[in-house]
Structures are given as C-alpha cells and as structure tokens.
Amino acid sequence: MKRIKRNQMIYKYIIMICIILIAQGCATVGNDSLRKESELSVNAKLIEGKSTKAEVKEMFGSPIQTSYTDGGLEIWKYELSKMSADASSFIPLVNIFTASSSGTKKELTILFDENNIVKKYNMSESPVKVRTGIFNQ
C-alpha cells in the first residue's frame, strides 16, 4: 500500500515539474492589444487623415513609448514580443552554453499631425531570436 502511494506521489511531482518547465518556456512582453492584430487588420482600422488620437487609444490602449519629431508632431509606438524557448534551453547543462528563444515581434508606429489625426502609420511583424549562454555571446 505504501508503495502505491509513493508511486502516486512521484507521478504527481513529475507532472508538476513538466507543467513548470512548459510554463517557463513561453513569454509575451508588450502591449497585448497587438496580439490578434496583423498588417491587414491594422490597415482596416486606421485611416490616414481621418483616425483620431482618441480612436487609436480606444483601439490599442496607451502606447508603450511616446516621442516627438523635430517639428513637434507626436509619435506613438506599440510593441508585442512573443517568445518560446528553443529545445536546447531544456537540456540540463547544455542550456548554460547555448540557450535560445525564438518568436515574433509586432510593432505599430503612428505619427499624428498637429490636429491629433493619424498622419502616417506602420505595422510590422518580424521573426526574432534571442541567444543566451556562454557560447552565444
């Protein structure tokens, strides 16, 4: 009877460890409003010369970064990076030397004119890879 309980405990620990490893393998950083967006969906939502700053904020929330041009026009930037650990990151000891993560980065940049109307915008999505470890420096 003790042996059965002990085996059940071992299985529970193994399952818990697997869940923790899977959860550690993924990370998302940035403005979550871009999660379901693509270049096409943003093109359908934003209209140059018509969309207002208030409409943009309602659609995408507050920007992750705000800056200004030399002429005083405001620029809003939204970013979202979704990363997953590569297989080498899960191999004990090997991950110290060659761990890496791969994923995609979405970036939306919007330029407003002096009347707070969208003047220009750009939405891009690109693959990214982050390398850590002693041999990836």
Secondary structure, DSSP 4 states (H G I P E B T S, - for coil): -HHHHHHHHHHHHHHHHHHHHHHHTEEEEE-GGGTT--HHHHHHH--TTT-BHHHHHHHH-S-SEEEE-TTS-EEEEEEEEEEEE-GGGGSTTHHHHH-EEEEEEEEEEEEE-TTSBEEEEEEEEEEEEEE-SGGG-
